């Protein structure tokens, strides 16, 4: 089989301007295969070793690429885990700070409420003790009053009847002793004896009454008691004692009424205070229970959050160590693989450079069949490719090939040199493109990862800023509401104070009016009772109309006295009740003001902290945005440099690998064919 029957091509296969190296390689490959198409040679060990070294190198490179891909995936996982855990740790730390603040605030509230409960408990106990003591004192006072009042009532009754009887008897002309021994006075003797034992009269008065009674027993009819003198002195004595008894009764009644009023006022005040304190105590206890529950819940949450935070920190540390360890292992593996590739390349280079002569001596004179070669067809293909593609390099290559073939020296050596030169150019170009591809992939991945990190960081910062600003807005609204409520409370308190002042002024005037009226009525009653008791009521048959009118006036005044006394008591009770309610509302307003002022203080502090955090986060976001802009700009440049290619790198690499392999195969064939050609030529020379 010869090259005469192979199809002749007048046009290059897909060659065009700008791709002369690839076209040149394809043309040379066509030439090589055309020259060596009919040659059949047996392989030798050196060629086999070189082939095995090449295969091993390819396997090492493939394994390295696979390991590189796996390591990149692992590196991405490390970054994702580190980023996620960083967010979780930061969130956990914020929760710990928030829960710690809640616990501290609850503890302060518990302390305040404990102090308040202790104070209120003491106040309630003291008020109850004071009320109990006042009740005992009031009971004893009332018992004393009842005893004194009973004596005074009996004395007044006895003295009044005694005076009336004596006046009637003496008016009939009887002597004092006769009057004392009259049946009516005999009935009053025992009652007069009681007066002697009464504690309400002075000793000298009781002695005079006792002397009168004793004189009655000792004197004979018609005799006058020496100690008594005239009738008027006896009547004056009894009248004076009656006046004193009535005055003492009035004073005792007034003292009893005043004591009862003061007690009722004190009782109402203490009862109101106890009720108010108990109400406040109940609220404080409920608040204490709430704060204790909040504190206990926060402490439980804090304990769980701290455990989770510790676990996250531990996991993050372990993951970091694992990733660092993997990175060291990968670096070691890459270094060892590079050394292995270097060793394989060095061995291949040494074999090619050092074994060429030995290989020719050992395997040069192999039997082969040679065929006539039609060099004109090869040159025609190269020339046609140069003319069709307007490629000066191919045209020059055709000239160089023609010169090599026409040389009396070994033509295959020239062709081999040209092919080796072409392979060297292609391999250098492939290495440059591979380095560029590695640079583009590495930088693009690093920049893309950094871009994603910065975008995520900006997103997180923006979320924190939005959340903080929303919280600040909400807190400001709450503070405004609290301030409005405090203003309303202050306004209400002022209105209550003004109203209370007016009510108290009205009470003071009413109390004075009722007291003065009651005092005036009582004085008028005393005057009228004294006059009519000593004059009109003891006279028979004269002045009955005046006495009746006086009695009616006294009755009306007694009704007025009762009304004034009742109104005075009711007014004082109403004043005490109003005062108690005012104090209760004032205390409630104070507590509400204190609580809301505290809330405003805490919320204002929280706003300050949040606004500071917002400012810091905005500064951080601006800084991160600047970094992101720089990364985006660098990515844009990388895209222009790495992506703006009409043909993908993978396609160029695949095609170039095929061409290089074909050329290397052609070289091997040419080397064997050249040996055979030289051997035949040598035989021909010997024959000649």
Secondary structure, DSSP 8 states (H G I E B T S, - for coil): --GGGS---SS-SS--TT-HHHHHHHHHHHHHHHHTTT------HHHHHHHHHHHHHHHHHHHHHHHHHHHHHHHHHHHHHHHHHHHHHHHHHHHHHHHHHHHHHHHHHHHHHHHHHHHHHHHHHHHHHHHHHHHHHHHHHHHHHHHHHHHHHHHHHHHHHHHHHHHHHHHTT--HHHHHTSHHHHHHHHHHHHHHH-SSS-HHHHHHHHHHHHHHHH--TT---TTT-SHHHHHHHHHHHHHHHHHHHHHHHHHHHHHHHHHHHHHHHHHHHHHHHHHHHHHHHHHHHHHHHHHHHHHHHHHHHHHHHHHHHHHHHHHHHHHHHHHHHHHHHHHHHHHHHHHHHHHHHHHHHHSHHHHHHHHSS---------HHHHHHHHHHHHHHHT-HHHHHHHHHHHHHHHSSS-HHHHHHHHHHHHHHHHHHHHHHHHHHHHHHHHHHHHHHHHHHHHHHHHHHHHHHHHHHHHHHHHHHHHHHHHHHHHHHHHHHHHHHHHHHHHHHHHHHHHHHHHHHHHHHHHHHHHHHHHHHHHTGGG-SSSSHHHHHHHHHHHHHHHHHHHHHHHHHHHHHHHHHHHHHHHHHHHHHHHHHHHHHHHHHHHHHHHHHHHHHHHHHHHHHHHHHHHHHHHHHHHHHHHHHHHT--SS-HHHHHHHHHHHHHHHHHHHHHHHHHHHHHHHHHHHHHHH-
